[in-house]
Amino acid sequence: MPHTPSPATKFGLFSANIGPRCGGQSAAATAVLAEELGLESVWAVEHIVVPASFHSRYPYAESGRAPFAGSDIDMPDPLLWLAYAAAVTTRVNLATGVTVLPLRNPLVAAKQIATLDALSAGRVILGVGVGWLAEEFEALGVPFAGRGRRHDDYLDAMRQLWSQDVATVHNGHVDFDRVLSLPKPLRRSVPVVIGGSSLRAATRAARTGDGYFPDGDLDVAGIQHRLAYIGEECAAIGRDPPVIEVTVYTGLTDPDALSAHIEELQAIGSRGCCWNTFPTTSCVTS
């Protein structure tokens, strides 16, 4: 079941927090420029630590090598960077693309995200993923195996903390009774974009996501296949697929090629494009 195409196109800035130097002036200038240009969103990426050497294969490049491996490129904490961006803007949405949710304490993360959403008048979009860098999990003392279930349990707990006046959660990875977490997000929730190109990620998006981010390793045909799969999963649980927004990015930089690509994506239901600062890519949100 393909998504219904929309004539509207939204533009944003992906990997906005990555650069050779991280400074307040450059962060503020990036966010302000994005807003002045009328971009819909800025997206901040995350790795808490990157081991100096690792054997995990980067799943979003044919070479299997991460573009930041062995580099001195700064990758600030996405929530702190977006808080800085929020303070100098009023309209642009503030997105993580993506937070590696199994690596974050869900109660602390829920507090941080709700605070950012409250301070920014409800502009937060939470992109989340299960992660791929096993050595990062090892360094942080978090099991790499079972990270998908951990991700789901953490997200469930965070949503309970946001939506309930007094929350109680007992699932496989989170246990607490009758706790208060304030402030709440502006709408007692934030849009959650599920990241990942696997069918499991697509299933997760259909069942628990407000959006889906299939990353940059899929071509248009692959994205179309994932959208059809999401449609089938939504039908199985009685959910309307167009409710789920879709975010993708490509490596195109030529304006004509990028325009043609956007038209291809619109034909299968996409309606937006985000430029990536490092490496130079684009991202489309539908």
Backbone hydrogen bonds in HBPLUS format (Angstrom, degrees):
<---DONOR---> <-ACCEPTOR-->    atom                        ^
c    i                          cat <-CA-CA->   ^        H-A-AA   ^      H-
h    n   atom  resd res      DA  || num        DHA   H-A  angle D-A-AA Bond
n    s   type  num  typ     dist DA aas  dist angle  dist       angle   num
A0010-LYS N   A0271-ARG O   2.82 MM 261  6.09 144.4  1.94 112.1 121.1     1
A0273-CYS N   A0010-LYS O   2.24 MM 263  5.85 135.9  1.41 142.2 159.6     2
A0040-GLU N   A0011-PHE O   2.40 MM  29  5.46 155.9  1.45 170.7 179.0     3
A0012-GLY N   A0273-CYS O   2.75 MM 261  6.12 135.5  1.94 117.3 127.8     4
A0275-TRP N   A0012-GLY O   2.58 MM 263  6.17 134.4  1.78 158.4 150.8     5
A0013-LEU N   A0041-SER O   2.86 MM  28  6.30 150.2  1.95 143.0 151.8     6
A0043-TRP N   A0013-LEU O   2.68 MM  30  6.01 154.7  1.74 168.7 170.9     7
A0014-PHE N   A0275-TRP O   2.42 MM 261  5.48 151.0  1.50 128.0 139.4     8
A0277-THR N   A0014-PHE O   3.06 MM 263  6.51 145.0  2.18 160.1 160.9     9
A0018-ILE N   A0015-SER O   3.23 MM   3  5.67 171.2  2.24 118.3 119.8    10
A0016-ALA N   A0043-TRP O   2.77 MM  27  5.72 151.7  1.85 163.4 165.3    11
A0019-GLY N   A0074-ASP O   3.36 MM  55  5.49 157.9  2.41 140.1 145.4    12
A0074-ASP N   A0019-GLY O   2.77 MM  55  5.49 140.6  1.92 162.6 166.0    13
A0027-ALA N   A0023-GLY O   2.99 MM   4  6.19 161.1  2.03 155.2 161.1    14
A0028-ALA N   A0024-GLY O   2.93 MM   4  6.02 167.8  1.94 150.8 154.2    15
A0029-ALA N   A0025-GLN O   2.94 MM   4  6.07 160.0  1.98 144.6 150.9    16
A0030-THR N   A0026-SER O   2.92 MM   4  6.02 156.0  1.97 145.3 151.3    17
A0031-ALA N   A0027-ALA O   3.09 MM   4  6.34 166.7  2.11 152.6 155.3    18
A0032-VAL N   A0028-ALA O   2.90 MM   4  6.04 167.0  1.91 155.5 159.6    19
A0033-LEU N   A0029-ALA O   2.91 MM   4  5.93 161.9  1.95 145.5 150.9    20
A0034-ALA N   A0030-THR O   3.01 MM   4  6.17 160.4  2.05 146.9 152.4    21
A0035-GLU N   A0031-ALA O   3.08 MM   4  6.33 157.2  2.13 146.7 152.3    22
A0036-GLU N   A0032-VAL O   2.84 MM   4  6.09 162.0  1.87 153.7 159.2    23
A0037-LEU N   A0033-LEU O   2.91 MM   4  6.05 148.3  2.01 151.2 158.6    24
A0039-LEU N   A0034-ALA O   2.98 MM   5  5.40 155.2  2.04 170.9 162.9    25
A0038-GLY N   A0035-GLU O   2.96 MM   3  5.11 153.9  2.03 105.1 113.4    26
A0093-ASN N   A0040-GLU O   3.02 MM  53  6.13 168.6  2.04 135.8 136.4    27
A0042-VAL N   A0093-ASN O   2.97 MM  51  6.32 149.0  2.07 154.0 159.5    28
A0095-ALA N   A0042-VAL O   2.87 MM  53  5.98 169.7  1.88 171.8 168.9    29
A0044-ALA N   A0095-ALA O   2.80 MM  51  6.26 156.4  1.86 150.3 155.3    30
A0097-GLY N   A0044-ALA O   2.76 MM  53  5.55 164.7  1.78 133.9 137.0    31
A0058-TYR N   A0064-GLY O   2.80 MM   6  4.52 161.5  1.84 130.4 124.2    32
A0064-GLY N   A0061-ALA O   2.89 MM   3  5.28 145.7  2.01 110.0 120.6    33
A0069-ALA N   A0066-ALA O   3.14 MM   3  5.26 164.3  2.16 109.0 114.0    34
A0071-SER N   A0068-PHE O   3.12 MM   3  5.35 159.6  2.17 132.2 128.6    35
A0081-TRP N   A0077-ASP O   2.98 MM   4  6.14 163.5  2.01 156.9 162.3    36
A0082-LEU N   A0078-PRO O   2.86 MM   4  5.96 159.9  1.90 146.1 152.0    37
A0083-ALA N   A0079-LEU O   2.96 MM   4  6.08 142.1  2.11 135.7 145.9    38
A0084-TYR N   A0080-LEU O   3.05 MM   4  6.34 152.6  2.13 145.6 152.1    39
A0085-ALA N   A0081-TRP O   2.96 MM   4  6.31 152.9  2.03 144.8 152.8    40
A0086-ALA N   A0082-LEU O   2.75 MM   4  5.95 148.5  1.85 143.4 152.3    41
A0087-ALA N   A0083-ALA O   3.21 MM   4  6.42 144.4  2.34 141.4 148.6    42
A0088-VAL N   A0085-ALA O   3.23 MM   3  5.63 150.1  2.33 107.8 115.7    43
A0089-THR N   A0086-ALA O   3.41 MM   3  5.29 168.2  2.42 102.8 106.2    44
A0094-LEU N   A0123-ARG O   2.80 MM  29  5.75 166.8  1.82 146.0 150.3    45
A0125-ILE N   A0094-LEU O   2.82 MM  31  5.94 153.3  1.89 142.4 142.2    46
A0096-THR N   A0125-ILE O   3.10 MM  29  6.62 144.4  2.23 155.0 164.5    47
A0127-GLY N   A0096-THR O   3.00 MM  31  4.83 117.8  2.40 117.6 133.2    48
A0099-THR N   A0127-GLY O   2.77 MM  28  6.03 171.4  1.78 145.3 142.3    49
A0101-LEU N   A0099-THR O   3.01 MM   2  5.50 118.6  2.40 109.7  92.9    50
A0129-GLY N   A0099-THR O   2.96 MM  30  6.20 143.4  2.10 159.4 157.2    51
A0103-LEU N   A0100-VAL O   3.05 MM   3  5.89 159.9  2.09 127.3 133.3    52
A0101-LEU N   A0129-GLY O   3.20 MM  28  6.12 126.7  2.50 150.7 164.3    53
A0104-ARG N   A0101-LEU O   3.06 MM   3  5.48 171.0  2.07 121.8 124.7    54
A0109-ALA N   A0105-ASN O   2.85 MM   4  6.00 168.1  1.86 161.3 165.4    55
A0110-ALA N   A0106-PRO O   2.88 MM   4  5.85 157.0  1.94 137.0 143.6    56
A0111-LYS N   A0107-LEU O   3.17 MM   4  6.31 155.8  2.23 139.2 145.0    57
A0112-GLN N   A0108-VAL O   2.96 MM   4  6.25 164.5  1.99 154.7 158.7    58
A0113-ILE N   A0109-ALA O   2.90 MM   4  6.02 171.8  1.91 159.7 161.5    59
A0114-ALA N   A0110-ALA O   2.97 MM   4  5.95 160.9  2.01 143.9 149.9    60
A0115-THR N   A0111-LYS O   2.93 MM   4  6.01 156.5  1.99 146.6 153.4    61
A0116-LEU N   A0112-GLN O   2.99 MM   4  6.23 162.2  2.02 148.4 152.9    62
A0117-ASP N   A0113-ILE O   2.92 MM   4  6.13 157.9  1.97 148.0 154.3    63
A0118-ALA N   A0114-ALA O   2.86 MM   4  6.05 159.7  1.91 149.2 154.8    64
A0119-LEU N   A0115-THR O   2.90 MM   4  6.08 164.5  1.93 154.4 158.7    65
A0120-SER N   A0116-LEU O   2.98 MM   4  6.01 141.2  2.14 141.0 151.0    66
A0122-GLY N   A0117-ASP O   2.76 MM   5  4.71 172.3  1.77 154.1 151.3    67
A0121-ALA N   A0118-ALA O   3.41 MM   3  5.31 167.2  2.43 104.0 105.8    68
A0126-LEU N   A0191-PRO O   2.84 MM  65  6.06 162.1  1.87 177.7 172.2    69
A0193-VAL N   A0126-LEU O   2.79 MM  67  6.00 158.7  1.84 136.4 143.6    70
A0128-VAL N   A0193-VAL O   2.85 MM  65  6.19 160.5  1.89 169.7 172.3    71
A0195-GLY N   A0128-VAL O   2.74 MM  67  5.73 159.8  1.78 173.6 170.1    72
A0136-GLU N   A0133-LEU O   3.00 MM   3  5.45 135.8  2.20 109.8 121.6    73
A0137-PHE N   A0133-LEU O   3.38 MM   4  6.85 155.0  2.44 151.2 157.5    74
A0138-GLU N   A0134-ALA O   2.98 MM   4  6.32 158.6  2.03 150.9 157.3    75
A0139-ALA N   A0135-GLU O   2.99 MM   4  6.14 156.6  2.04 140.8 146.5    76
A0140-LEU N   A0136-GLU O   3.12 MM   4  6.36 144.9  2.25 143.7 152.6    77
A0140-LEU N   A0137-PHE O   3.15 MM   3  5.19 124.0  2.48  95.3 109.4    78
A0142-VAL N   A0137-PHE O   2.98 MM   5  5.09 166.6  2.00 147.2 146.1    79
A0141-GLY N   A0138-GLU O   3.11 MM   3  5.05 156.6  2.16 100.8 108.0    80
A0150-ARG N   A0146-GLY O   3.14 MM   4  6.38 160.8  2.18 150.2 156.2    81
A0151-HIS N   A0147-ARG O   2.83 MM   4  5.96 158.4  1.88 144.8 150.4    82
A0152-ASP N   A0148-GLY O   3.07 MM   4  6.37 160.1  2.11 148.1 152.4    83
A0153-ASP N   A0149-ARG O   2.92 MM   4  6.14 161.7  1.96 153.5 158.2    84
A0154-TYR N   A0150-ARG O   2.86 MM   4  6.03 160.7  1.90 154.4 160.1    85
A0155-LEU N   A0151-HIS O   2.95 MM   4  6.16 162.8  1.98 152.4 157.1    86
A0156-ASP N   A0152-ASP O   2.99 MM   4  6.15 158.2  2.04 144.9 151.0    87
A0157-ALA N   A0153-ASP O   3.02 MM   4  6.24 159.0  2.06 146.6 151.9    88
A0158-MET N   A0154-TYR O   2.94 MM   4  6.21 159.6  1.98 152.9 158.4    89
A0159-ARG N   A0155-LEU O   2.99 MM   4  6.20 162.8  2.02 152.6 156.6    90
A0160-GLN N   A0156-ASP O   3.09 MM   4  6.33 150.4  2.18 145.1 153.1    91
A0161-LEU N   A0157-ALA O   2.99 MM   4  6.27 156.4  2.05 150.2 156.4    92
A0162-TRP N   A0158-MET O   2.98 MM   4  6.26 148.2  2.08 147.4 156.1    93
A0163-SER N   A0159-ARG O   2.99 MM   4  6.05 157.2  2.04 146.6 152.2    94
A0164-GLN N   A0160-GLN O   2.98 MM   4  5.64 158.7  2.02 148.7 152.5    95
A0167-ALA N   A0179-VAL O   2.90 MM  12  5.33 162.0  1.94 157.6 152.7    96
A0179-VAL N   A0167-ALA O   2.92 MM  12  5.33 158.9  1.96 144.4 148.2    97
A0169-VAL N   A0176-PHE O   2.98 MM   7  5.49 150.7  2.07 144.7 154.0    98
A0176-PHE N   A0169-VAL O   2.83 MM   7  5.49 155.8  1.89 158.6 164.2    99
A0171-ASN N   A0174-VAL O   2.91 MM   3  5.43 163.6  1.94 158.0 163.6   100
A0188-ARG N   A0185-PRO O   2.88 MM   3  4.68 166.1  1.90 110.9 113.9   101
A0210-ASP N   A0192-VAL O   2.76 MM  18  5.14 159.5  1.81 153.0 158.6   102
A0211-GLY N   A0192-VAL O   3.02 MM  19  6.14 130.9  2.27 146.4 139.8   103
A0194-ILE N   A0211-GLY O   2.88 MM  17  6.03 165.9  1.90 132.4 127.7   104
A0213-PHE N   A0194-ILE O   2.73 MM  19  5.80 159.9  1.76 151.2 147.7   105
A0196-GLY N   A0213-PHE O   2.86 MM  17  6.22 143.8  1.99 161.7 155.5   106
A0202-ALA N   A0198-SER O   3.10 MM   4  6.48 154.1  2.17 144.3 151.6   107
A0203-THR N   A0199-LEU O   2.84 MM   4  6.09 154.0  1.91 147.7 154.5   108
A0204-ARG N   A0200-ARG O   2.94 MM   4  6.19 157.1  1.99 145.7 151.9   109
A0205-ALA N   A0201-ALA O   2.87 MM   4  6.15 153.4  1.94 147.4 154.8   110
A0206-ALA N   A0202-ALA O   2.96 MM   4  6.23 158.2  2.01 148.2 153.6   111
A0207-ARG N   A0203-THR O   3.00 MM   4  6.20 151.8  2.09 149.6 157.2   112
A0208-THR N   A0204-ARG O   2.75 MM   4  5.65 158.1  1.79 153.5 158.7   113
A0209-GLY N   A0205-ALA O   2.97 MM   4  4.22 141.8  2.12 112.4 120.3   114
A0245-GLU N   A0210-ASP O   3.12 MM  35  6.56 156.0  2.18 140.2 136.7   115
A0212-TYR N   A0245-GLU O   2.63 MM  33  6.14 142.0  1.77 153.5 167.0   116
A0247-THR N   A0212-TYR O   2.63 MM  35  5.98 164.5  1.65 161.0 165.8   117
A0222-GLY N   A0219-ASP O   3.01 MM   3  5.13 114.5  2.46  98.0 114.0   118
A0223-ILE N   A0219-ASP O   2.89 MM   4  6.23 156.0  1.95 156.9 164.3   119
A0224-GLN N   A0220-VAL O   2.84 MM   4  6.07 160.9  1.87 152.1 157.6   120
A0225-HIS N   A0221-ALA O   2.96 MM   4  6.20 149.6  2.05 142.8 150.9   121
A0226-ARG N   A0222-GLY O   3.04 MM   4  6.36 153.4  2.12 144.1 150.8   122
A0227-LEU N   A0223-ILE O   2.88 MM   4  6.22 155.2  1.95 153.0 160.3   123
A0228-ALA N   A0224-GLN O   2.97 MM   4  6.23 156.7  2.02 147.6 153.5   124
A0229-TYR N   A0225-HIS O   2.94 MM   4  6.18 154.6  2.01 145.4 152.8   125
A0230-ILE N   A0226-ARG O   2.80 MM   4  6.07 156.9  1.86 150.0 156.2   126
A0231-GLY N   A0227-LEU O   2.89 MM   4  6.14 153.7  1.96 144.9 152.2   127
A0232-GLU N   A0228-ALA O   3.00 MM   4  6.34 150.7  2.09 145.5 152.7   128
A0233-GLU N   A0229-TYR O   2.94 MM   4  6.26 160.5  1.98 151.6 157.0   129
A0234-CYS N   A0230-ILE O   2.79 MM   4  6.00 159.2  1.83 153.1 159.1   130
A0235-ALA N   A0231-GLY O   2.94 MM   4  6.12 157.6  1.99 144.6 150.7   131
A0236-ALA N   A0232-GLU O   3.05 MM   4  6.29 146.0  2.17 141.9 150.9   132
A0237-ILE N   A0234-CYS O   3.08 MM   3  5.35 138.5  2.26 102.6 113.7   133
A0238-GLY N   A0234-CYS O   2.86 MM   4  5.90 106.5  2.41 141.8 161.2   134
A0239-ARG N   A0234-CYS O   2.77 MM   5  4.68 170.6  1.78 138.1 137.5   135
A0238-GLY N   A0235-ALA O   3.30 MM   3  4.92 157.4  2.35  93.9 100.5   136
A0243-VAL N   A0240-ASP O   3.10 MM   3  5.86 161.1  2.14 124.1 130.0   137
A0244-ILE N   A0241-PRO O   2.89 MM   3  5.69 157.9  1.93 129.5 134.2   138
A0286-SER N   A0246-VAL O   2.42 MM  40  4.68 135.9  1.60 128.7 145.2   139
A0248-VAL N   A0284-VAL O   2.49 MM  36  4.76 143.7  1.61 133.5 146.9   140
A0284-VAL N   A0248-VAL O   2.05 MM  36  4.76 144.0  1.16 143.6 160.2   141
A0250-THR N   A0282-SER O   2.49 MM  32  5.07 124.6  1.79 124.5 143.5   142
A0282-SER N   A0250-THR O   2.70 MM  32  5.07 153.2  1.76 139.7 148.0   143
A0258-LEU N   A0254-ASP O   2.83 MM   4  5.96 158.7  1.87 159.3 166.5   144
A0259-SER N   A0255-PRO O   2.88 MM   4  6.05 157.0  1.94 146.6 152.5   145
A0260-ALA N   A0256-ASP O   3.01 MM   4  6.27 160.6  2.05 148.6 153.5   146
A0261-HIS N   A0257-ALA O   2.93 MM   4  6.13 151.2  2.01 142.9 151.4   147
A0262-ILE N   A0258-LEU O   2.86 MM   4  6.15 155.2  1.92 151.1 157.5   148
A0263-GLU N   A0259-SER O   3.04 MM   4  6.34 155.9  2.10 146.9 153.0   149
A0264-GLU N   A0260-ALA O   3.03 MM   4  6.38 148.5  2.13 142.4 151.0   150
A0265-LEU N   A0261-HIS O   2.92 MM   4  6.26 155.4  1.98 150.7 157.4   151
A0266-GLN N   A0262-ILE O   2.77 MM   4  6.04 155.5  1.83 152.1 159.4   152
A0267-ALA N   A0263-GLU O   3.04 MM   4  6.20 145.2  2.16 139.7 148.3   153
A0268-ILE N   A0265-LEU O   3.07 MM   3  5.34 140.3  2.23 101.8 112.6   154
A0270-SER N   A0265-LEU O   2.73 MM   5  5.00 168.5  1.74 132.4 128.4   155
A0269-GLY N   A0266-GLN O   3.02 MM   3  4.84 152.4  2.10  96.6 105.2   156
A0271-ARG N   A0285-THR O   3.23 MM  14  5.68 134.1  2.45 101.9 114.7   157
A0274-CYS N   A0283-CYS O   1.87 MM   9  4.06 125.6  1.10 124.6 147.8   158
A0283-CYS N   A0274-CYS O   2.15 MM   9  4.06 127.6  1.39 121.8 139.9   159
A0276-ASN N   A0281-THR O   2.47 MM   5  4.60 160.5  1.50 145.6 140.1   160
